[in-house]
Amino acid sequence: MKKIELNSPAGNFEKLIGAINYGADAVYLSGKNYGLRKYAGNFKDDDLKKALEFVHSKNKKAYITLNIFAHNNDFNGLAEYLKYLEEIRADAVIISDVGLLYFIKKTAPNLDIFISTQANTLNKYAVKFWQELGVKRIILARELSITEIREIREATDIELEVFIHGAVCISYSGRCFLSKYLTGRDANSGECTHPCRWRYFLVEEKRQGEYFEIEQDESGSYIFNSKDLNAISLLPDFIDMGIDSIKIEGRMKSVYYTASVTAVYRNAIDLYYRDKNEFKNRLEFWNNELTKVSHRKYHLGFYKRGMPTAEDYNYAESVYYRNYDFVGIVCDFVKYEEKLCALVEVRAKIKKGERLEILSPSLDNKEFVINEIILEHLEKVEEVNHGRKIIISGDLNLQKYDIIRRKKNEK
């Protein structure tokens, strides 16, 4: 059986390396234009070429997002960009606009085309429509139940992809105008300010300045605030029904988030193919790992119940939960006291005597106490701040790109 693909976000080069190193089969990324995450960092043309060369050197795939809702002026310069993507061997482009589909077929016919979740493909007939137009893969709308997805899979033979983890938009397939209305930044052009996460009150028309709480809570009411998706428990359903790819949301998230979540789903996929019974025994461990990254309260989205209920929204708050801090990443190795030791780039303050944890792609997490803080020029200090590099000695068997984290209540 061909394994399901794990598709991870790559908001910049560091996150791309993290995704690939922690087990992604493919990454999705964007150039500086045409994608729906303008503030993810993204890639200039030369960097995009280097990114694809790196991905292909690892025998992985890279998909380029062109999923804006395009206006006429968005096509200016697009032909040259598409030809460049052909030249650097992009594995596919992800689009949501039928005009872009027409334009790509005319100007860059060798590019494989995926239809974005933003196109809100909800039924088997829409899937067949896209397939007849020469599309290779459909990234299904998030507003589908497991039953509906299974029906689509049974009725079609095109590649299908579903989201399995990450933030969920309260607007239908992400088609939101709140950001544009309130801030002038258009979510459908990649500039979302996430106003659905803000706090709102009710104001009666003739009582301006009198704010009424929609919920009896001193913080107001987060009436648009959906929980984050965590569907690792449904991975067996997606595999058994023949879904081709699962996607992790998060091009705006940190390299720590990308690496951690990718590692969990990589380990879960591999174990399910080896031992379905053992998969069930590891679910609690994986769900615990997924609480160690920044997240809102988790839910199963539309998958189990179809339409969301009150349980899928968090009306009381808009906070992120995070049990661990990302404090460093192994960037190189240096000789220290006749041993080859890990050089760690520090991402948050570390103090001597703290208990830290190593996150590796295998999830064989190890704890250790940092008894010495040794700067890269060999000075010993009591604490170190973000941006410095320190030497980690001892028999920890650290590998490049291993992540160092700290439980938040550790001092």
C-alpha positions in Angstrom: 0.0 0.0 0.0 1.3 3.4 -0.9 1.8 5.5 2.2 -0.3 8.6 2.8 1.7 11.8 2.2 2.5 14.1 5.0 2.4 17.7 3.8 3.8 20.4 6.1 4.0 24.2 6.1 7.2 26.0 5.1 6.9 29.7 5.8 10.6 30.3 5.4 13.8 28.4 4.8 14.3 27.4 8.4 10.8 26.1 8.7 11.2 24.2 5.5 14.4 22.5 6.8 12.5 21.7 10.0 9.6 20.2 8.2 11.8 18.0 6.0 14.1 17.0 8.8 11.2 16.0 11.1 9.5 13.8 8.5 7.4 15.7 6.0 7.0 14.0 2.6 6.2 17.4 1.0 6.1 21.0 1.9 3.9 23.9 0.7 5.4 27.3 0.4 5.0 30.6 -1.4 6.9 33.2 -3.3 6.5 36.8 -2.5 3.3 37.1 -4.4 0.1 35.2 -5.1 -0.1 33.3 -1.8 -2.6 33.8 1.0 0.1 34.2 3.7 1.9 37.4 2.8 3.4 37.8 6.3 4.8 34.3 6.6 8.3 35.3 5.4 8.0 33.4 2.2 10.7 33.2 -0.6 12.3 35.5 -3.1 12.8 33.9 -6.5 16.4 32.9 -5.9 15.6 31.5 -2.5 12.7 29.6 -3.9 15.1 27.9 -6.3 17.4 27.0 -3.5 14.4 25.7 -1.4 13.3 23.4 -4.2 16.9 22.2 -4.8 17.1 21.3 -1.1 13.7 19.5 -1.0 14.4 17.5 -4.2 17.9 16.5 -2.8 16.0 14.8 0.0 13.6 13.1 -2.5 10.7 15.2 -1.2 8.2 17.4 -3.0 7.5 21.1 -2.9 4.1 22.7 -3.8 3.9 26.5 -4.5 0.8 28.4 -3.3 -0.9 30.7 -5.8 -4.2 30.6 -4.0 -5.3 34.3 -3.9 -8.6 35.3 -5.4 -7.1 37.0 -8.4 -8.1 40.3 -9.9 -7.1 41.4 -13.4 -4.0 43.2 -12.2 -2.8 40.1 -10.4 -2.0 38.5 -13.7 0.6 41.2 -14.5 4.0 39.3 -14.4 2.3 36.0 -13.7 3.4 34.3 -16.9 7.0 34.9 -16.2 6.6 33.6 -12.7 4.9 30.5 -13.8 7.6 29.8 -16.4 10.2 30.3 -13.6 8.3 27.7 -11.5 8.5 25.3 -14.4 12.2 25.9 -14.7 13.0 25.2 -11.1 10.7 22.1 -11.2 8.0 23.0 -8.8 6.1 19.8 -8.1 2.7 21.5 -8.3 1.0 24.9 -7.8 -2.0 25.3 -5.5 -4.7 27.6 -6.8 -8.3 28.5 -5.9 -9.3 30.7 -8.9 -10.6 29.2 -12.1 -9.1 32.1 -14.1 -5.7 31.1 -12.8 -6.4 27.5 -13.9 -7.1 28.8 -17.4 -4.0 31.0 -17.4 -1.7 28.3 -16.2 -2.9 25.8 -18.8 -2.2 28.4 -21.5 1.2 29.6 -20.2 2.8 26.8 -18.2 1.1 23.6 -19.2 3.8 21.4 -17.6 2.9 22.5 -14.1 0.7 20.1 -12.1 -2.2 21.9 -10.5 -3.8 21.4 -7.1 -7.1 23.0 -6.2 -6.9 24.8 -2.8 -9.3 24.3 0.1 -10.2 28.0 -0.6 -12.2 26.7 -3.7 -14.5 25.0 -1.1 -14.9 21.7 -3.1 -17.6 19.9 -1.2 -19.0 17.2 -3.4 -18.1 14.4 -5.9 -19.4 16.3 -8.9 -17.2 19.3 -8.2 -14.3 17.0 -7.9 -15.1 15.4 -11.2 -15.4 18.8 -12.8 -11.9 19.8 -11.7 -10.6 16.5 -12.8 -12.0 16.9 -16.3 -10.2 20.3 -16.5 -6.8 18.5 -15.9 -6.3 19.1 -12.2 -4.1 16.6 -10.4 -5.2 17.0 -6.8 -8.1 18.4 -4.8 -7.5 19.8 -1.3 -11.0 19.3 0.0 -13.0 22.0 1.8 -12.8 21.8 5.6 -16.6 21.8 5.9 -16.9 18.1 5.2 -17.6 15.1 7.5 -15.7 11.8 7.4 -18.8 10.3 5.8 -18.9 12.9 3.0 -15.1 12.5 2.4 -15.5 8.8 2.1 -18.3 9.2 -0.4 -16.2 11.5 -2.5 -13.2 9.1 -2.3 -15.4 6.1 -3.4 -16.8 8.1 -6.4 -13.5 9.5 -7.8 -10.0 8.5 -8.5 -8.2 11.9 -8.4 -5.7 12.6 -5.6 -7.4 14.0 -2.5 -5.9 15.9 0.4 -7.4 16.9 3.7 -6.3 19.2 6.6 -5.5 17.2 9.7 -4.1 19.8 12.1 -3.9 23.5 12.8 -5.9 26.7 13.0 -9.4 26.8 11.5 -11.1 29.9 10.0 -14.7 30.6 11.1 -15.5 31.8 7.5 -16.6 29.3 4.9 -13.4 27.8 3.5 -11.6 30.9 4.7 -13.6 33.4 2.5 -13.6 36.2 5.0 -14.1 40.0 4.7 -13.7 41.0 8.3 -10.0 41.9 8.1 -10.6 44.1 5.0 -13.5 45.8 6.6 -11.9 46.5 9.9 -8.3 47.1 9.0 -8.0 47.5 5.2 -6.0 44.3 4.9 -7.6 41.7 2.7 -7.6 38.1 3.9 -8.3 36.9 0.4 -5.1 38.5 -0.8 -3.0 37.1 1.9 -3.1 39.9 4.5 -5.4 38.6 7.2 -5.2 40.3 10.6 -7.2 37.6 12.3 -10.0 39.8 13.6 -12.0 36.7 14.4 -9.7 36.3 17.4 -10.5 39.7 18.8 -12.8 40.5 21.7 -16.3 41.8 20.8 -19.2 43.4 22.7 -22.7 44.2 21.7 -23.7 47.9 21.3 -27.4 49.0 20.9 -27.8 51.6 18.1 -29.0 54.5 20.3 -26.8 53.7 23.3 -23.4 54.4 21.8 -20.7 53.8 24.4 -22.7 51.3 26.3 -21.1 47.9 25.8 -23.1 44.8 26.6 -21.4 41.5 27.2 -22.8 38.7 25.1 -21.5 36.2 27.6 -21.4 36.9 31.3 -17.6 37.1 31.4 -15.4 40.0 32.3 -13.3 39.4 29.2 -16.2 39.8 26.8 -17.1 37.2 24.2 -15.0 35.7 21.4 -18.0 34.9 19.2 -15.9 34.1 16.1 -13.2 32.2 17.8 -12.9 28.6 16.6 -10.8 26.0 18.3 -7.8 24.5 16.5 -8.1 21.3 14.6 -6.4 18.1 15.9 -7.5 15.1 14.0 -4.7 12.6 14.7 -7.3 10.2 16.1 -8.9 10.1 12.6 -5.7 9.3 10.8 -6.7 5.6 10.4 -9.9 6.7 8.7 -8.1 8.8 6.2 -5.5 6.1 5.5 -8.1 3.3 5.2 -10.4 5.2 2.8 -7.4 6.0 0.5 -6.8 9.7 1.1 -3.6 10.7 -0.7 -2.3 13.4 1.5 -2.8 15.0 4.9 -1.9 18.6 5.5 -0.7 20.5 8.6 -1.7 24.2 8.7 0.8 26.7 10.0 3.0 28.8 7.6 2.8 31.6 10.1 3.9 29.4 13.0 7.4 28.9 14.4 10.0 26.3 13.3 9.4 24.7 16.7 5.7 24.3 15.9 6.4 23.0 12.4 9.0 20.4 13.6 7.0 19.2 16.6 3.7 18.7 14.8 5.4 17.2 11.8 7.3 14.7 14.0 4.1 13.6 15.7 2.2 12.9 12.5 5.3 11.3 10.9 5.6 8.9 13.8 1.8 8.2 13.8 1.7 7.4 10.1 4.6 5.1 10.2 3.3 3.2 13.3 -0.1 2.8 11.8 1.3 1.0 8.7 3.4 -1.2 11.0 1.0 -2.0 13.8 -2.6 -0.7 13.9 -3.1 -1.9 17.5 -0.1 -0.2 18.8 -1.2 3.0 17.1 -4.2 3.2 19.5 -1.8 2.7 22.5 0.3 5.7 21.4 -2.6 8.2 20.9 -2.4 9.6 24.4 1.4 10.2 24.0 1.0 12.0 20.7 -1.9 14.1 21.9 0.2 15.1 24.9 3.1 16.1 22.5 0.6 18.3 20.5 -0.1 20.2 23.7 3.5 21.2 23.9 3.2 23.6 21.0 1.3 26.9 21.0 -2.4 26.1 20.3 -5.9 27.0 21.0 -8.2 24.4 22.5 -8.4 21.4 20.1 -11.5 19.9 18.4 -12.3 17.7 15.4 -13.7 20.4 13.2 -16.5 19.2 10.9 -15.2 15.7 10.6 -17.3 13.9 13.1 -20.5 15.9 13.4 -20.6 17.5 10.0 -21.8 21.0 10.9 -20.0 22.6 13.9 -21.7 23.0 17.2 -21.2 25.3 20.2 -18.5 22.8 21.3 -16.3 23.8 18.4 -16.1 27.5 19.4 -14.4 29.0 22.4 -16.6 31.9 23.4 -14.8 32.7 26.7 -11.3 33.5 25.5 -8.8 33.8 22.7 -5.7 32.6 24.4 -3.0 30.2 23.1 -2.0 27.3 25.3 1.6 26.3 25.5 3.1 24.0 28.1 6.7 24.3 26.8 9.0 27.1 25.6 11.3 26.7 22.6 14.7 27.7 23.9 17.2 26.5 21.3 18.1 24.5 18.2 21.2 22.5 17.4 22.9 24.4 14.5 26.4 22.9 14.3 29.1 20.9 16.2 32.4 22.1 17.7 35.4 20.6 19.5 35.3 21.2 23.2 37.7 19.4 25.7 38.7 16.9 22.9 35.0 16.0 22.3 32.7 16.9 19.4 29.8 18.9 21.1 26.6 20.4 19.9 26.4 24.1 19.2 23.0 25.4 20.1 21.5 28.7 18.8 19.5 30.1 21.8 15.9 31.3 21.1 14.9 32.2 24.7 16.7 32.9 28.0 18.4 29.9 29.5 19.7 29.8 33.1 22.3 27.5 34.6 20.7 24.6 36.5 17.5 24.5 34.4 16.0 21.2 33.3 15.6 21.1 29.6 14.2 18.6 27.1 15.5 17.5 23.7 13.0 17.1 20.9 14.2 14.9 18.0 12.4 13.5 14.9 12.0 10.1 16.6 10.2 11.7 19.6 12.6 9.8 21.9 12.6 12.8 24.1 15.3 13.1 26.7 15.6 15.5 29.7 18.8 16.9 31.0 20.0 19.6 33.4 22.2 22.3 32.0 24.9 22.4 34.6 27.2 24.7 32.6 26.4 27.4 30.1 29.4 27.7 27.8 29.4 30.4 25.1 30.9 29.5 21.7 34.1 31.4 22.5 34.3 29.3 25.7 33.3 31.9 28.3 31.2 30.3 31.1 28.1 32.3 32.2 25.1 31.9 34.6 22.5 32.7 31.9 22.3 33.4 28.2 19.8 35.3 26.1 18.2 34.9 22.7 20.6 35.1 19.7 23.7 33.7 21.4 25.2 30.3 20.7 26.2 27.9 23.5 28.1 24.6 23.6 26.2 21.6 25.0 28.6 19.0 26.4 27.8 15.5 27.7 26.7 12.2 26.2 23.3 13.4 24.9 23.8 12.2 21.3 22.4 15.4 19.9 21.8 15.7 16.1 21.7 18.8 13.9 18.3 20.5 14.1 17.3 18.8 17.3 15.3 21.3 19.3 15.8 22.2 23.0 12.7 23.1 24.9 11.7 23.8 28.5 8.6 23.0 30.5 7.0 26.4 31.3 7.0 25.9 35.1 10.6 25.0 35.2 12.8 27.7 36.7 
